[in-house]
Amino acid sequence: MSDSVPSPVSFLAYISGLVMAAAVYLGDQPDPVSGVTSVNLVSAGHAIDVLAMLQDKTKGNLAPDERQFLEQALYELRVKYVEATQKGPSRLITP
């Protein structure tokens, strides 16, 4: 048996998980469990709001690479969210 202690989650890893979840909700990625690609605008909006809240609450406390990643991810997610809302309500995407 190993007595190794798991490494703590980094801020970038945590943010990346939220960005990936938002991408799944926007239909950019299939759900990693079911493999189904769908759009869930409510959940996508919530994930984007959480990322924006984290950006606001961590302002001035992030390393340059963390700040840049968060800004870029939020910009791209917001653009995709607007595009998705113009296509209609939450839905399944069939290939």
Summary of the structure (lengths in Angstrom):
residues: 95
radius of gyration: 15.5
end to end distance: 45.8
largest distance: 53.9
contacts: 222
relative contact order: 0.18
helix: 59%
strand: 4%
